[in-house]
């Protein structure tokens, strides 16, 4: 559990994450949860089936085809969103539930989401 220091960034993000998580529905096989994780240098996205506890699709800025196209962090997020949408559509997944994981919806998180929407995912 995250240590409860009131002005800790991690504790704040954890509180926001739990607040968001109780509003969005759980991911299923047909409508998985699109979870985004953002580190200082990389960005990761997964489609998760919460009912069975399985990750259906996973793409990151460290994935083989993406690492060669390195640019700015926002450009990387757009590439990851496009790759995630392509892999999801190959696996016959078109509808997802977006989980921003406690991060604000701007910058890299927004770029990833917009890119995934443009390339066929619906959320």
DSSP file (Angstrom, degrees, kcal/mol; ACC not computed):
  #  RESIDUE AA STRUCTURE BP1 BP2  ACC     N-H-->O    O-->H-N    N-H-->O    O-->H-N    TCO  KAPPA ALPHA  PHI   PSI    X-CA   Y-CA   Z-CA
    1    1 A X              0   0    0      0, 0.0     2,-0.2     0, 0.0     3,-0.1   0.000 360.0 360.0 360.0 146.2    0.0    0.0    0.0
    2    2 A X        -     0   0    0      1,-0.1     2,-0.1     8,-0.1     0, 0.0  -0.487 360.0-106.3 -69.2 133.3    1.2    3.5   -0.7
    3    3 A X        -     0   0    0     -2,-0.2     2,-2.0     1,-0.1     8,-0.1  -0.382  31.0-121.1 -62.1 135.6    2.4    5.3    2.4
    4    4 A X        +     0   0    0     -2,-0.1     2,-0.6    -3,-0.1    -1,-0.1  -0.463  53.8 148.7 -86.3  70.6   -0.1    7.9    3.5
    5    5 A X    >   -     0   0    0     -2,-2.0     3,-2.0     1,-0.1     6,-0.2  -0.928  44.6-140.5 -99.0 120.9    1.9   11.0    3.4
    6    6 A X  T 3  S+     0   0    0     -2,-0.6    -1,-0.1     1,-0.3    -2,-0.0   0.789  96.2  40.0 -59.2 -34.3   -0.6   13.7    2.5
    7    7 A X  T 3  S+     0   0    0     -3,-0.1     2,-0.3     4,-0.1    -1,-0.3   0.189  85.2 122.8-102.9  19.8    1.6   15.7    0.2
    8    8 A X    <>  -     0   0    0     -3,-2.0     4,-2.2     1,-0.1     5,-0.2  -0.632  58.8-142.9 -79.1 134.0    3.2   12.7   -1.6
    9    9 A X  H  > S+     0   0    0     -2,-0.3     4,-2.6     1,-0.2     5,-0.2   0.897 101.9  51.9 -62.8 -40.3    2.7   12.6   -5.3
   10   10 A X  H  > S+     0   0    0      1,-0.2     4,-2.3     2,-0.2    -1,-0.2   0.906 109.7  48.3 -64.9 -41.5    2.4    8.8   -5.3
   11   11 A X  H  > S+     0   0    0     -6,-0.2     4,-2.2     2,-0.2    -1,-0.2   0.907 111.7  50.3 -65.1 -41.5   -0.3    9.0   -2.6
   12   12 A X  H  X S+     0   0    0     -4,-2.2     4,-2.3     2,-0.2    -2,-0.2   0.934 112.3  46.4 -61.0 -47.4   -2.2   11.7   -4.5
   13   13 A X  H  X S+     0   0    0     -4,-2.6     4,-2.8     1,-0.2    -2,-0.2   0.881 110.7  53.6 -64.2 -37.9   -2.1    9.6   -7.8
   14   14 A X  H  X S+     0   0    0     -4,-2.3     4,-2.3     2,-0.2    -1,-0.2   0.907 108.6  49.0 -63.5 -42.0   -3.2    6.5   -5.9
   15   15 A X  H  X S+     0   0    0     -4,-2.2     4,-1.9     2,-0.2    -2,-0.2   0.918 113.6  45.9 -62.7 -43.9   -6.2    8.4   -4.4
   16   16 A X  H  X S+     0   0    0     -4,-2.3     4,-2.5     2,-0.2    86,-0.3   0.910 110.7  54.6 -64.9 -41.3   -7.2    9.6   -7.9
   17   17 A X  H  X S+     0   0    0     -4,-2.8     4,-2.6    84,-0.2    -2,-0.2   0.912 109.4  46.3 -58.9 -45.6   -6.6    6.2   -9.4
   18   18 A X  H  X S+     0   0    0     -4,-2.3     4,-1.6     2,-0.2    -1,-0.2   0.869 111.4  52.1 -67.2 -36.3   -9.0    4.6   -6.9
   19   19 A X  H  X S+     0   0    0     -4,-1.9     4,-0.6     2,-0.2    -2,-0.2   0.906 114.1  42.9 -65.7 -42.0  -11.6    7.3   -7.5
   20   20 A X  H >X S+     0   0    0     -4,-2.5     4,-2.2     1,-0.2     3,-0.9   0.904 110.3  57.1 -68.9 -41.4  -11.5    6.8  -11.2
   21   21 A X  H 3< S+     0   0    0     -4,-2.6    -1,-0.2     1,-0.3    -2,-0.2   0.821 102.9  53.1 -63.6 -33.0  -11.4    3.0  -10.9
   22   22 A X  H 3< S+     0   0    0     -4,-1.6    -1,-0.3     1,-0.2    -2,-0.2   0.714 111.0  48.0 -77.2 -17.0  -14.7    2.9   -8.9
   23   23 A X  H << S+     0   0    0     -3,-0.9    -2,-0.2    -4,-0.6    -1,-0.2   0.889 101.3  68.8 -86.3 -43.7  -16.5    4.9  -11.6
   24   24 A X  S  < S-     0   0    0     -4,-2.2     2,-0.1     1,-0.1     3,-0.1  -0.431  89.3-112.2 -77.0 152.1  -15.3    3.0  -14.7
   25   25 A X        -     0   0    0      1,-0.1     2,-0.1    -2,-0.1    -1,-0.1  -0.369  37.9 -92.1 -78.2 161.7  -16.6   -0.5  -15.2
   26   26 A X        -     0   0    0      1,-0.1     2,-0.2    -2,-0.1    -1,-0.1  -0.430  45.8-104.6 -71.4 147.9  -14.4   -3.6  -15.0
   27   27 A X        -     0   0    0     -2,-0.1    24,-1.3    -3,-0.1    23,-0.8  -0.510  39.9-172.0 -74.5 140.4  -12.8   -4.8  -18.2
   28   28 A X        -     0   0    0      3,-2.2    22,-0.1    -2,-0.2     5,-0.1  -0.634  41.5 -94.5-119.7-179.4  -14.3   -7.9  -19.8
   29   29 A X  S    S+     0   0    0     -2,-0.2     3,-0.3     1,-0.2    -1,-0.0   0.891 127.0  38.3 -63.8 -39.7  -13.2  -10.1  -22.7
   30   30 A X  S    S+     0   0    0      1,-0.3    65,-0.5    63,-0.1     2,-0.4   0.883 131.7  25.9 -80.7 -39.9  -15.5   -8.1  -25.1
   31   31 A X  S    S-     0   0    0     -5,-0.1    -3,-2.2    62,-0.1    -1,-0.3  -0.777  84.5-172.6-126.0  84.9  -14.8   -4.7  -23.6
   32   32 A X  E     -a   96   0A   0     63,-0.5    65,-2.3    -2,-0.4     2,-0.5  -0.223  28.3-103.9 -76.3 167.9  -11.4   -4.6  -21.9
   33   33 A X  E     -aB  97  48A   0     15,-2.6    15,-2.7    63,-0.2     2,-0.9  -0.813  23.8-143.0 -93.4 126.7  -10.0   -1.9  -19.8
   34   34 A X  E     -aB  98  47A   0     63,-3.4    65,-3.1    -2,-0.5     2,-0.4  -0.811  23.4-169.0 -90.4 105.2   -7.3    0.3  -21.5
   35   35 A X  E     -aB  99  46A   0     11,-2.5    11,-2.2    -2,-0.9     2,-0.4  -0.828   4.4-159.3-102.1 132.9   -4.8    1.0  -18.7
   36   36 A X  E     - B   0  45A   0     63,-1.5     2,-0.4    -2,-0.4     9,-0.2  -0.926   7.1-172.8-113.9 133.2   -2.0    3.6  -19.3
   37   37 A X  E     - B   0  44A   0      7,-2.6     7,-3.1    -2,-0.4     2,-0.5  -0.994   5.8-166.3-124.0 134.5    1.2    3.8  -17.3
   38   38 A X  E     + B   0  43A   0     -2,-0.4     5,-0.2     5,-0.2     2,-0.2  -0.973   6.8 179.9-124.6 119.9    3.5    6.7  -17.7
   39   39 A X        -     0   0    0      3,-2.2    -2,-0.0    -2,-0.5     5,-0.0  -0.464  49.7 -89.1-102.9-175.6    7.1    6.8  -16.5
   40   40 A X  S    S+     0   0    0     -2,-0.2     3,-0.0     1,-0.2    -1,-0.0   0.873 122.3  13.0 -62.9 -35.7    9.6    9.6  -16.9
   41   41 A X  S    S+     0   0    0     32,-0.0     2,-0.2     1,-0.0    -1,-0.2   0.691 124.0  46.0-114.2 -24.9   10.9    8.3  -20.2
   42   42 A X        -     0   0    0     34,-0.0    -3,-2.2    20,-0.0     2,-0.3  -0.687  57.7-148.2-120.4 168.5    8.5    5.6  -21.4
   43   43 A X  E     -B   38   0A   0     -2,-0.2    18,-1.9    -5,-0.2     2,-0.4  -0.998  13.0-167.4-138.5 140.2    4.8    5.0  -21.8
   44   44 A X  E     -BC  37  60A   0     -7,-3.1    -7,-2.6    -2,-0.3     2,-0.4  -0.950   3.2-172.1-128.5 144.1    3.0    1.7  -21.5
   45   45 A X  E     -BC  36  59A   0     14,-2.9    14,-2.7    -2,-0.4     2,-0.3  -1.000   5.4-178.8-138.7 139.1   -0.6    0.7  -22.5
   46   46 A X  E     -BC  35  58A   0    -11,-2.2   -11,-2.5    -2,-0.4     2,-0.6  -0.977  25.0-141.0-135.2 147.8   -2.5   -2.6  -21.8
   47   47 A X  E     -BC  34  57A   0     10,-2.8     9,-2.9    -2,-0.3    10,-1.2  -0.964  33.9-166.2-104.4 119.5   -5.9   -4.0  -22.6
   48   48 A X  E     -BC  33  55A   0    -15,-2.7   -15,-2.6    -2,-0.6     2,-0.8  -0.899  24.8-151.7-118.7 133.4   -6.9   -5.9  -19.5
   49   49 A X  E  >> - C   0  54A   0      5,-3.2     5,-2.0    -2,-0.4     4,-1.2  -0.884  16.4-175.1 -96.4 101.6   -9.7   -8.5  -18.9
   50   50 A X  T  45S+     0   0    0     -2,-0.8   -22,-0.2   -23,-0.8    -1,-0.2   0.774  76.2  62.9 -72.4 -26.3  -10.4   -7.9  -15.2
   51   51 A X  T  45S+     0   0    0    -24,-1.3    -1,-0.2     1,-0.2   -23,-0.1   0.938 119.2  24.7 -64.4 -46.9  -12.9  -10.8  -15.0
   52   52 A X  T  45S-     0   0    0      2,-0.1    -1,-0.2    -3,-0.1    -2,-0.2   0.525 106.1-122.8 -94.9  -7.2  -10.3  -13.4  -15.9
   53   53 A X  T  <5 +     0   0    0     -4,-1.2     2,-0.4     1,-0.2    -3,-0.2   0.893  64.6 135.4  69.1  40.5   -7.3  -11.4  -14.7
   54   54 A X  E   < -C   49   0A   0     -5,-2.0    -5,-3.2     0, 0.0     2,-0.6  -0.927  56.5-131.9-124.5 145.8   -5.5  -11.5  -18.0
   55   55 A X  E     -C   48   0A   0     -2,-0.4    -7,-0.2    -7,-0.2     3,-0.1  -0.869  22.0-175.5 -91.1 120.4   -3.7   -8.9  -20.1
   56   56 A X  E     +     0   0A   0     -9,-2.9     2,-0.4    -2,-0.6    -1,-0.2   0.902  67.8   8.7 -84.4 -44.6   -5.0   -9.3  -23.7
   57   57 A X  E     -C   47   0A   0    -10,-1.2   -10,-2.8     2,-0.0     2,-0.4  -0.998  63.1-173.7-139.6 139.8   -2.8   -6.8  -25.5
   58   58 A X  E     +C   46   0A   0     -2,-0.4     2,-0.3   -12,-0.2   -12,-0.2  -0.992   8.2 167.9-138.7 130.5    0.3   -4.9  -24.3
   59   59 A X  E     +C   45   0A   0    -14,-2.7   -14,-2.9    -2,-0.4     2,-0.3  -0.995   5.2 169.6-138.7 142.9    2.3   -2.2  -26.1
   60   60 A X  E >   -C   44   0A   0     -2,-0.3     3,-1.5   -16,-0.2   -16,-0.2  -0.907  50.9-100.7-143.4 173.3    4.9    0.2  -24.9
   61   61 A X  T 3  S+     0   0    0    -18,-1.9   -17,-0.1    -2,-0.3     9,-0.0   0.499 121.6  60.1 -74.7  -1.8    7.5    2.6  -26.2
   62   62 A X  T 3  S+     0   0    0    -19,-0.2    -1,-0.3     4,-0.1     5,-0.1   0.386  77.0 121.3-101.5   0.4   10.0   -0.1  -25.7
   63   63 A X  S X> S-     0   0    0     -3,-1.5     4,-2.3     1,-0.1     3,-0.9  -0.317  76.4-108.8 -65.6 150.0    8.3   -2.5  -28.1
   64   64 A X  H 3> S+     0   0    0      1,-0.3     4,-0.7     2,-0.2     3,-0.1   0.874 113.8  40.8 -50.8 -54.5   10.5   -3.7  -31.0
   65   65 A X  H 34 S+     0   0    0      1,-0.2    -1,-0.3     2,-0.1     4,-0.2   0.727 118.8  47.6 -70.2 -20.1    8.8   -1.9  -33.9
   66   66 A X  H X4 S+     0   0    0     -3,-0.9     3,-1.3    -6,-0.2    -1,-0.2   0.791  95.3  68.7 -92.4 -31.3    8.4    1.3  -31.9
   67   67 A X  H >< S+     0   0    0     -4,-2.3     3,-0.8     1,-0.3    -1,-0.2   0.773  95.8  57.3 -65.1 -25.0   11.8    1.7  -30.3
   68   68 A X  T 3< S+     0   0    0     -4,-0.7    -1,-0.3     1,-0.2    -2,-0.1   0.743 100.9  58.4 -74.1 -22.5   13.3    2.5  -33.7
   69   69 A X  T <  S+     0   0    0     -3,-1.3    -1,-0.2    -4,-0.2    -2,-0.2  -0.005  76.9 161.5 -96.6  28.7   10.9    5.4  -34.2
   70   70 A X    <   +     0   0    0     -3,-0.8     2,-0.2     1,-0.1     3,-0.1  -0.222   6.8 138.3 -57.1 133.1   12.0    7.3  -31.1
   71   71 A X        -     0   0    0      1,-0.5    -1,-0.1     2,-0.0     2,-0.0  -0.416  59.2 -26.5-140.6-139.8   11.0   11.0  -31.0
   72   72 A X     >  -     0   0    0     -2,-0.2     4,-2.3     1,-0.1    -1,-0.5  -0.301  68.9-102.6 -74.3 170.8    9.7   13.3  -28.4
   73   73 A X  H  > S+     0   0    0      1,-0.2     4,-2.0     2,-0.2     5,-0.1   0.881 123.0  49.3 -64.6 -38.1    7.7   11.8  -25.5
   74   74 A X  H  > S+     0   0    0      2,-0.2     4,-2.1     1,-0.2    -1,-0.2   0.895 110.0  50.9 -69.5 -39.2    4.4   12.9  -27.0
   75   75 A X  H  > S+     0   0    0      1,-0.2     4,-2.1     2,-0.2    -2,-0.2   0.901 109.6  51.4 -62.7 -40.0    5.3   11.5  -30.5
   76   76 A X  H  X S+     0   0    0     -4,-2.3     4,-2.5     1,-0.2    -2,-0.2   0.904 108.0  52.1 -61.7 -41.5    6.1    8.2  -28.8
   77   77 A X  H  X S+     0   0    0     -4,-2.0     4,-2.4     1,-0.2    -2,-0.2   0.890 108.9  50.3 -63.6 -39.3    2.7    8.2  -27.0
   78   78 A X  H  X S+     0   0    0     -4,-2.1     4,-2.2     2,-0.2    -1,-0.2   0.907 111.2  48.6 -64.3 -41.6    1.0    8.7  -30.4
   79   79 A X  H  X S+     0   0    0     -4,-2.1     4,-2.5     2,-0.2    -2,-0.2   0.899 111.3  49.8 -65.1 -40.8    2.9    5.8  -31.9
   80   80 A X  H  X S+     0   0    0     -4,-2.5     4,-2.7     2,-0.2    -2,-0.2   0.914 110.3  50.7 -64.6 -42.7    2.1    3.6  -29.0
   81   81 A X  H  X S+     0   0    0     -4,-2.4     4,-2.1     2,-0.2    -2,-0.2   0.904 112.0  47.0 -61.3 -42.1   -1.6    4.5  -29.3
   82   82 A X  H  X S+     0   0    0     -4,-2.2     4,-2.2     2,-0.2    -2,-0.2   0.925 113.6  47.6 -64.9 -45.1   -1.6    3.7  -33.0
   83   83 A X  H  X S+     0   0    0     -4,-2.5     4,-2.4     1,-0.2     5,-0.2   0.892 110.9  52.0 -64.0 -39.9    0.2    0.4  -32.4
   84   84 A X  H  X S+     0   0    0     -4,-2.7     4,-2.5     1,-0.2    -1,-0.2   0.922 110.0  48.6 -62.4 -44.2   -2.2   -0.5  -29.6
   85   85 A X  H  X S+     0   0    0     -4,-2.1     4,-2.5     2,-0.2    -2,-0.2   0.905 111.6  49.8 -63.5 -41.5   -5.3    0.1  -31.8
   86   86 A X  H  X S+     0   0    0     -4,-2.2     4,-1.8     2,-0.2    -2,-0.2   0.928 113.6  44.4 -63.5 -45.3   -3.8   -1.9  -34.7
   87   87 A X  H  X S+     0   0    0     -4,-2.4     4,-1.5     2,-0.2    -1,-0.2   0.883 113.4  51.8 -67.4 -37.9   -3.0   -4.9  -32.4
   88   88 A X  H  <>S+     0   0    0     -4,-2.5     5,-2.6    -5,-0.2    -2,-0.2   0.915 109.1  49.3 -65.2 -42.7   -6.4   -4.6  -30.7
   89   89 A X  H ><5S+     0   0    0     -4,-2.5     3,-1.3     1,-0.2    -1,-0.2   0.847 107.1  55.6 -66.7 -32.7   -8.3   -4.6  -34.1
   90   90 A X  H 3<5S+     0   0    0     -4,-1.8    -1,-0.2     1,-0.3    -2,-0.2   0.860 108.5  48.8 -63.0 -34.6   -6.3   -7.7  -35.2
   91   91 A X  T 3<5S-     0   0    0     -4,-1.5    -1,-0.3     2,-0.2    -2,-0.2   0.235 122.8-109.8 -88.9  13.0   -7.5   -9.4  -32.0
   92   92 A X  T < 5S+     0   0    0     -3,-1.3     2,-0.5     1,-0.2    -3,-0.2   0.855  74.0 137.1  62.1  39.4  -11.1   -8.3  -32.8
   93   93 A X      < +     0   0    0     -5,-2.6    -1,-0.2    -8,-0.1    -2,-0.2  -0.973  10.1 149.9-114.7 118.7  -11.3   -5.8  -30.0
   94   94 A X        +     0   0    0     -2,-0.5    28,-3.0   -64,-0.3     2,-0.4   0.658  57.1  60.5-119.8 -26.4  -12.9   -2.4  -31.0
   95   95 A X  B     +d  122   0B   0    -65,-0.5   -63,-0.5    26,-0.2     2,-0.3  -0.891  61.2 165.8-107.6 134.6  -14.6   -1.1  -27.8
   96   96 A X  E     -a   32   0A   0     26,-2.4     2,-0.5    -2,-0.4   -63,-0.2  -0.909  35.9-123.7-137.9 166.2  -12.6   -0.4  -24.6
   97   97 A X  E     -a   33   0A   0    -65,-2.3   -63,-3.4    -2,-0.3     2,-0.4  -0.973  33.8-131.0-110.4 125.3  -13.0    1.4  -21.3
   98   98 A X  E     -a   34   0A   0     -2,-0.5     2,-0.5    25,-0.3   -63,-0.2  -0.650  22.5-174.7 -86.6 126.8  -10.3    4.0  -20.8
   99   99 A X  E     -a   35   0A   0    -65,-3.1   -63,-1.5    -2,-0.4   -82,-0.0  -0.942   9.0-171.6-119.6 106.2   -8.4    4.0  -17.4
  100  100 A X    >   -     0   0    0     -2,-0.5     3,-1.7   -65,-0.2    -1,-0.1   0.527  34.2-134.0 -79.0  -3.9   -6.0    6.9  -17.2
  101  101 A X  T 3   -     0   0    0      1,-0.3   -84,-0.2   -84,-0.1     3,-0.1   0.773  64.9 -51.0  63.7  31.5   -4.6    5.4  -14.0
  102  102 A X  T 3  S+     0   0    0      1,-0.3    -1,-0.3   -86,-0.3     2,-0.2   0.382 106.7 125.1  89.7  -5.0   -4.6    8.6  -11.9
  103  103 A X    <   -     0   0    0     -3,-1.7    -1,-0.3   -67,-0.2     2,-0.1  -0.599  69.1-102.5 -86.5 150.0   -2.8   10.7  -14.5
  104  104 A X        -     0   0    0     -2,-0.2     2,-1.9     1,-0.1     5,-0.3  -0.406  35.0-112.0 -67.7 148.0   -4.3   13.9  -15.7
  105  105 A X  S    S+     0   0    0      4,-0.1     2,-0.3    -2,-0.1    -1,-0.1  -0.530  84.5  81.1 -86.2  74.9   -5.8   13.7  -19.1
  106  106 A X  S >  S+     0   0    0     -2,-1.9     3,-1.1     0, 0.0     4,-0.3  -0.960  77.0  16.5-160.5 169.6   -3.4   15.9  -21.0
  107  107 A X  T 3> S+     0   0    0     -2,-0.3     4,-2.3     1,-0.3     5,-0.2  -0.441 127.1   1.0  67.0-127.0    0.0   15.6  -22.6
  108  108 A X  H 3> S+     0   0    0     -2,-0.2     4,-2.3     1,-0.2    -1,-0.3   0.855 134.1  52.5 -67.8 -36.3    1.2   12.1  -23.3
  109  109 A X  H <> S+     0   0    0     -3,-1.1     4,-2.2    -5,-0.3    -1,-0.2   0.926 113.0  44.7 -66.4 -43.4   -2.0   10.4  -21.9
  110  110 A X  H  > S+     0   0    0     -4,-0.3     4,-2.9     2,-0.2     5,-0.2   0.893 111.7  53.1 -66.6 -40.6   -4.2   12.5  -24.1
  111  111 A X  H  X S+     0   0    0     -4,-2.3     4,-2.2     2,-0.2    -2,-0.2   0.911 110.6  47.3 -61.6 -43.3   -1.9   11.9  -27.1
  112  112 A X  H  X S+     0   0    0     -4,-2.3     4,-2.2     2,-0.2    -2,-0.2   0.932 114.2  46.9 -63.2 -46.0   -2.1    8.1  -26.6
  113  113 A X  H  X S+     0   0    0     -4,-2.2     4,-2.3     2,-0.2    -2,-0.2   0.923 113.3  47.7 -64.2 -45.5   -5.9    8.2  -26.2
  114  114 A X  H  X S+     0   0    0     -4,-2.9     4,-2.5     1,-0.2    -1,-0.2   0.900 112.1  50.0 -63.3 -41.0   -6.5   10.4  -29.3
  115  115 A X  H  X S+     0   0    0     -4,-2.2     4,-1.3    -5,-0.2    -1,-0.2   0.891 110.2  49.9 -65.2 -40.1   -4.2    8.3  -31.4
  116  116 A X  H  <>S+     0   0    0     -4,-2.2     5,-2.2     2,-0.2    -2,-0.2   0.899 112.1  48.7 -65.6 -39.9   -6.0    5.1  -30.4
  117  117 A X  H ><5S+     0   0    0     -4,-2.3     3,-1.6     1,-0.2    -2,-0.2   0.923 108.8  52.5 -64.4 -44.3   -9.3    6.7  -31.2
  118  118 A X  H 3<5S+     0   0    0     -4,-2.5    -1,-0.2     1,-0.3    -2,-0.2   0.800 108.6  52.3 -61.9 -28.8   -8.2    7.9  -34.6
  119  119 A X  T 3<5S-     0   0    0     -4,-1.3    -1,-0.3    -5,-0.2    -2,-0.2   0.183 131.9 -77.8-100.2  17.1   -7.0    4.4  -35.5
  120  120 A X  T < 5S+     0   0    0     -3,-1.6     2,-0.2     1,-0.3    -3,-0.2   0.278  84.7 125.9 118.8 -13.3  -10.2    2.5  -34.7
  121  121 A X      < -     0   0    0     -5,-2.2     2,-0.5   -26,-0.1    -1,-0.3  -0.577  45.5-146.6 -80.0 144.0  -10.7    2.0  -30.9
  122  122 A X  B      d   95   0B   0    -28,-3.0   -26,-2.4    -2,-0.2    -5,-0.0  -0.946 360.0 360.0-114.4 123.8  -14.0    3.3  -29.4
  123  123 A X              0   0    0     -2,-0.5   -25,-0.3   -28,-0.2    -1,-0.1   0.253 360.0 360.0-160.6 360.0  -14.2    4.7  -25.9
